[in-house]
Amino acid sequence: MNRTIPGTLGLICGTIAILVGIFSFSQISYYLAAGYLLVCLIAGMLIVRVFCASCPIKRTCVHILPGYLAQFWNQPPGPYSSVKIYLTGILFAIIILIPQAVLITSLHLFVLFWICIIIAAMSSYLILCPGCGNQYCPFRREKKKQG
């Protein structure tokens, strides 16, 4: 199976969720929308710096863009410390939780946002994580052998 397709799908769904959040903020204030965009860009780059830069397969990343950006940091691959794992989780939580206050005012946007987040997360966890070549990743699972 071509693993780039679900990797790209997850990245696209995550981007759509962020755009839905930006749109929701823009209904209140363009400044809030721009602020959320800025927070997402900073958090995204920190995720790439903290998590992706330590990945031994960043040159062949199935998410494409994070792996490409991670190459700018010449960090040798190695195990993730608990601080890196917690920081990455906090950064994802910031991206996901900040727009909830405005998304809750529109059921359609709220549902769209969460569908995109769930597709992004599940495409990684169910399709990409099993058999991933990053032996250091805490989400890596061995592929089940058939037969």
SERO-4910 file (N, C-alpha, C, O; in steps of 0.05 Angstrom, whole numbers):
BEGIN
 pado doro    nc1    nc2    nc3   cac1   cac2   cac3    cc1    cc2    cc3    oc1    oc2    oc3
  Met    A     17    -24      0      0      0      0     18     25      0     38     26     14
  Asn    A     10     44    -16     24     70    -17     17     85      9     -5     94     12
  Arg    A     37     88     26     33    101     52     33    132     50     25    145     69
  Thr    A     41    142     27     41    171     24     13    182     22      8    205     31
  Ile    A     -6    167     11    -33    176      7    -47    181     35    -57    203     39
  Pro    A    -47    162     53    -59    168     79    -43    189     95    -55    204    111
  Gly    A    -17    190     91     -1    211    104     -9    239     94    -11    257    110
  Thr    A    -12    241     68    -21    267     57    -49    273     65    -56    296     70
  Leu    A    -67    253     65    -95    257     73    -96    267    101   -112    285    107
  Gly    A    -80    256    119    -80    265    147    -71    294    149    -83    310    164
  Leu    A    -51    301    134    -41    329    134    -62    348    123    -66    370    133
  Ile    A    -75    340    101    -96    357     89   -119    360    108   -130    382    111
  Cys    A   -128    338    121   -150    340    140   -143    358    164   -160    374    173
  Gly    A   -119    356    174   -110    373    195   -110    402    187   -117    420    202
  Thr    A   -101    407    162   -101    435    152   -129    445    149   -135    469    155
  Ile    A   -147    429    139   -175    437    136   -187    444    164   -201    464    166
  Ala    A   -181    428    184   -190    434    211   -180    461    220   -196    477    232
  Ile    A   -155    467    216   -144    493    223   -158    515    208   -164    536    220
  Leu    A   -163    511    182   -176    532    166   -205    536    176   -215    559    176
  Val    A   -218    515    185   -245    518    197   -243    535    222   -260    552    227
  Gly    A   -223    530    238   -219    546    262   -214    575    256   -224    593    269
  Ile    A   -197    580    236   -191    607    227   -217    621    217   -223    644    224
  Phe    A   -233    606    201   -258    618    192   -276    624    215   -289    646    215
  Ser    A   -278    607    234   -296    612    258   -287    637    272   -304    653    280
  Phe    A   -261    640    276   -251    664    290   -256    689    273   -262    710    284
  Ser    A   -254    686    246   -258    710    229   -286    721    230   -291    744    224
  Gln    A   -306    704    239   -333    714    242   -336    733    265   -354    749    266
  Ile    A   -317    732    283   -316    749    307   -297    772    302   -303    796    307
  Ser    A   -273    765    294   -252    785    291   -230    774    272   -220    752    276
  Tyr    A   -222    791    254   -199    783    236   -173    781    252   -155    766    245
  Tyr    A   -172    797    273   -148    796    290   -146    769    305   -124    758    307
  Leu    A   -168    759    315   -169    733    328   -162    711    308   -147    693    315
  Ala    A   -172    713    284   -166    694    263   -136    694    256   -124    673    254
  Ala    A   -125    718    254    -96    720    248    -80    710    272    -59    697    268
  Gly    A    -89    715    296    -75    705    320    -75    675    321    -55    663    328
  Tyr    A    -98    663    315    -99    633    315    -81    622    293    -68    602    298
  Leu    A    -81    634    270    -64    625    248    -34    626    257    -19    608    253
  Leu    A    -27    648    270      0    651    280      7    630    301     29    618    300
  Val    A    -11    625    319     -7    605    340     -4    577    327     14    562    335
  Cys    A    -20    571    307    -18    545    293      9    543    278     21    521    278
  Leu    A     17    564    265     43    563    251     66    559    270     84    543    265
  Ile    A     66    573    293     87    570    312     86    543    325    107    530    328
  Ala    A     63    534    333     60    507    345     68    485    325     81    466    333
  Gly    A     60    488    300     68    469    280     98    467    276    109    445    274
  Met    A    110    490    275    140    490    271    153    478    296    174    465    294
  Leu    A    143    484    320    154    472    344    150    442    345    168    428    354
  Ile    A    128    432    335    123    403    333    144    391    315    156    370    321
  Val    A    148    403    292    168    393    273    196    394    286    211    375    283
  Arg    A    202    416    299    229    418    312    233    398    335    254    386    337
  Val    A    213    396    352    216    379    376    212    349    369    228    333    379
  Phe    A    193    342    352    186    314    348    198    304    322    213    284    321
  Cys    A    191    317    300    199    306    273    229    307    268    239    290    254
  Ala    A    243    327    279    271    329    275    287    305    286    309    300    277
  Ser    A    276    291    306    289    268    318    283    242    303    294    221    310
  Cys    A    267    243    282    258    219    268    280    209    249    291    225    234
  Pro    A    286    184    250    307    173    232    298    171    203    315    168    185
  Ile    A    272    172    198    262    170    170    250    196    160    232    196    143
  Lys    A    259    218    171    248    244    163    252    250    133    236    265    121
  Arg    A    272    239    121    277    244     92    256    229     75    252    237     52
  Thr    A    243    209     85    223    194     70    196    196     85    180    177     83
  Cys    A    191    217     99    166    221    115    142    219     97    140    231     76
  Val    A    122    202    106     98    199     90     79    223     93     60    225     78
  His    A     84    240    112     69    265    114     81    287     96     68    308     93
  Ile    A    103    282     84    118    298     65    128    324     77    152    327     81
  Leu    A    111    344     81    119    370     90    134    371    117    155    383    119
  Pro    A    123    358    138    138    358    163    166    345    161    185    355    172
  Gly    A    168    324    145    194    311    142    213    329    127    237    330    133
  Tyr    A    203    343    107    220    362     92    230    384    110    253    391    110
  Leu    A    212    396    126    219    417    144    238    408    166    256    423    175
  Ala    A    235    383    175    251    372    197    281    370    188    298    369    205
  Gln    A    285    368    162    313    366    153    329    391    157    354    390    155
  Phe    A    316    413    162    331    438    166    346    438    193    365    453    196
  Trp    A    337    421    211    351    418    236    368    393    234    358    371    229
  Asn    A    394    397    237    412    374    234    414    359    261    435    358    273
  Gln    A    392    348    268    390    334    294    393    304    289    378    293    273
  Pro    A    411    290    303    413    261    299    388    247    310    377    256    330
  Pro    A    380    225    297    357    210    307    363    198    334    386    191    340
  Gly    A    343    196    350    346    184    376    320    182    391    300    192    381
  Pro    A    320    169    414    295    165    429    284    192    437    298    212    441
  Tyr    A    257    193    440    243    217    448    242    217    479    235    197    491
  Ser    A    250    239    490    248    242    519    219    247    527    203    254    510
  Ser    A    212    242    552    185    247    561    178    276    557    155    283    552
  Val    A    197    294    560    192    323    557    184    328    528    165    344    523
  Lys    A    197    316    509    190    320    480    162    309    474    147    322    459
  Ile    A    156    286    486    130    274    481    108    292    493     88    297    480
  Tyr    A    111    301    518     92    318    531     89    345    516     67    354    512
  Leu    A    111    357    508    110    382    494     96    379    468     80    397    460
  Thr    A    101    358    453     87    353    428     57    351    433     41    362    418
  Gly    A     49    336    453     21    333    460      8    359    467    -15    365    459
  Ile    A     22    375    483     12    402    491      9    420    466    -11    434    464
  Leu    A     28    419    448     26    435    424      2    427    406    -12    444    396
  Phe    A     -2    401    403    -26    392    389    -51    401    403    -71    409    390
  Ala    A    -52    398    429    -75    406    445    -81    436    441   -104    444    439
  Ile    A    -61    452    441    -64    481    436    -78    486    409    -97    502    408
  Ile    A    -68    473    388    -80    476    362   -109    468    361   -126    481    349
  Ile    A   -115    446    375   -142    434    374   -161    449    393   -184    453    386
  Leu    A   -152    456    417   -170    466    437   -177    496    434   -199    505    442
  Ile    A   -158    512    424   -163    541    423   -189    548    408   -204    565    418
  Pro    A   -194    537    385   -218    546    370   -245    535    381   -266    542    371
  Gln    A   -244    517    401   -269    505    410   -289    525    420   -313    522    417
  Ala    A   -280    547    433   -298    567    443   -315    580    421   -338    587    426
  Val    A   -304    584    398   -319    596    376   -333    575    359   -354    580    347
  Leu    A   -321    551    357   -333    530    341   -360    520    353   -378    512    338
  Ile    A   -361    521    379   -385    512    393   -410    528    385   -433    519    389
  Thr    A   -406    552    374   -429    568    366   -441    559    339   -463    568    332
  Ser    A   -427    542    325   -437    532    299   -434    502    298   -411    492    296
  Leu    A   -455    488    300   -455    459    300   -441    447    275   -426    428    277
  His    A   -447    459    252   -435    450    227   -405    452    227   -391    433    220
  Leu    A   -395    475    235   -366    479    236   -353    462    257   -331    451    253
  Phe    A   -366    459    280   -356    442    302   -353    413    293   -332    401    297
  Val    A   -374    403    280   -373    375    270   -352    372    248   -337    352    248
  Leu    A   -351    391    229   -331    389    208   -303    389    219   -286    373    211
  Phe    A   -298    407    239   -271    408    251   -264    381    264   -242    371    259
  Trp    A   -282    370    279   -276    345    293   -274    321    274   -259    302    279
  Ile    A   -290    321    252   -287    299    233   -259    301    220   -246    280    217
  Cys    A   -250    324    213   -223    328    202   -202    319    221   -183    305    214
  Ile    A   -204    327    246   -184    319    267   -184    289    270   -162    277    272
  Ile    A   -207    277    272   -208    248    275   -197    233    251   -182    213    255
  Ile    A   -203    242    227   -192    229    203   -161    232    203   -147    213    197
  Ala    A   -152    256    210   -123    260    211   -109    241    231    -89    229    225
  Ala    A   -120    240    255   -109    223    276   -111    194    269    -91    179    272
  Met    A   -134    185    260   -138    157    255   -122    147    230   -113    124    230
  Ser    A   -119    164    210   -103    156    187    -74    150    195    -61    132    185
  Ser    A    -64    166    214    -37    162    223    -36    137    241    -20    119    237
  Tyr    A    -53    136    261    -52    115    281    -58     87    270    -45     68    277
  Leu    A    -78     86    253    -87     60    242    -72     50    218    -68     26    214
  Ile    A    -63     69    201    -51     61    176    -21     66    176     -6     49    166
  Leu    A    -12     89    186     17     95    184     33     84    207     56     75    202
  Cys    A     23     86    231     39     77    254     47     48    253     70     41    260
  Pro    A     28     29    246     37      1    245     59     -3    224     55      3    201
  Gly    A     81    -12    233    103    -18    214    120      7    207    136      5    188
  Cys    A    116     29    220    132     53    215    161     47    220    168     32    238
  Gly    A    178     60    204    207     55    207    220     71    229    244     68    233
  Asn    A    205     88    243    217    104    265    215     87    290    195     87    305
  Gln    A    237     73    296    237     55    320    236     70    346    231     58    367
  Tyr    A    240     96    345    239    112    370    211    124    376    206    132    399
  Cys    A    193    124    357    167    136    361    150    121    381    148     97    380
  Pro    A    139    136    400    122    123    420     96    112    409     83     96    423
  Phe    A     88    120    385     63    110    374     67     87    355     48     75    345
  Arg    A     92     80    350     98     58    331     87     32    342     90     25    365
  Arg    A     75     17    324     65    -10    330     75    -29    308     77    -21    285
  Glu    A     80    -53    316     88    -73    296     64    -81    279     42    -83    290
  Lys    A     69    -84    254     47    -93    236     40   -121    242     58   -138    246
  Lys    A     15   -127    244      6   -155    249     11   -172    224      4   -164    202
  Lys    A     24   -195    228     30   -212    206      5   -229    200     -7   -241    218
  Gln    A     -1   -231    174    -24   -247    166    -15   -276    160      7   -280    149
  Gly    A    -32   -295    168    -26   -323    162     -9   -335    182     -2   -358    180
***
